Amino acid sequence: MPEISIGLAVYNGGHHLRLAIDSILKQSFADFELIISDNASTDETEQVCREFANCDSRIRYFRQTKNIGAVNNFRFVHTQATAPLFKWAAHDDWIDPDWLSVLVPVAKDQRAIVFGQLQMVTYDGQNMTHQANGRELQYVGPAWSRQLAYAIEPANLGKANVIYGIFPTDAITEESLRVFSTYGAPGDVMMMTECLGRLPIVCGGHSRLFKRAAPPRLPGAVKEKRASIFERTMLRQFLSLGPASFRIGYLLLYPVALGRMKYGRKLRRLGARLLGRSLA
């Protein structure tokens, strides 16, 4: 049995998939299995996956006969896991070569979700300045405290990406996956909030996940309407999650969430200037 299972759920990801898989196979920590579920892709995804699977016995490749949806594809790779630790991987991101060697020992030592640090990159893979870069995404303390700390943190500081951290495999429950599937686009954040009711999120070291930004808008394309601040703070979703005590706590702290979303970047810039350093 490997020490960690890595689940890569993909649909039509052929353009960036090679880099994602290559960054996993070149990890300095080698005791893992890579489970790839191809969600009936229509591009070169199947060819890329089979090429890698033929060269490395740690890869288990599955091709779905029909598209089962993104969340069910995430669920599928988790159900195939055989190791006590589990990590999801995205087809368009990549990780530092020491991601597993740095984080797995922490995950073995603590019952927690273990994450490293983020480095945001442009769609074409160039490092970019972003307020989430290098932050220690850590939520510890009593369950109610870490859930609320996570909930009121602005989404633009990278908290959704902790879903690509290292979990105890059995910490991802049917309830976790139900929450993930219920909330649509912010399902990852809602699922992580649910998980925080059972275990903390800790920063295990400085190894980086390189998170690719969305593609640039095409010339002449209609600019999407910006979501309201209530949508960006996920007010409606958080007020429907968990027990009444969590919802009441979130409502009481909501002015803090609003203030951090609206003024947080200005305050961070001011703090950086006072300290004489640039804001990443």
JOMOUR-V915519 format. One record per run of one state. SS is the DSSP state (hx for helix, st for strand, lp for the rest). FROM is the first residue (numbers start at 0). TO is the last residue. If there is no record, write none. Layout:
SS & FROM & TO
SS & FROM & TO
This chain:
lp & 0 & 2
st & 3 & 9
lp & 10 & 12
hx & 13 & 24
lp & 25 & 30
st & 31 & 37
lp & 38 & 43
hx & 44 & 52
lp & 53 & 57
st & 58 & 62
lp & 63 & 68
hx & 69 & 78
lp & 79 & 83
st & 84 & 88
lp & 89 & 92
st & 93 & 94
lp & 95 & 97
hx & 98 & 108
lp & 109 & 111
st & 112 & 120
lp & 121 & 125
st & 126 & 126
lp & 127 & 137
st & 138 & 138
lp & 139 & 141
hx & 142 & 151
lp & 152 & 153
hx & 154 & 156
lp & 157 & 157
hx & 158 & 163
lp & 164 & 164
st & 165 & 167
hx & 168 & 170
lp & 171 & 172
hx & 173 & 181
lp & 182 & 182
hx & 183 & 194
lp & 195 & 199
st & 200 & 211
lp & 212 & 227
hx & 228 & 231
lp & 232 & 233
hx & 234 & 237
lp & 238 & 242
hx & 243 & 274
lp & 275 & 279
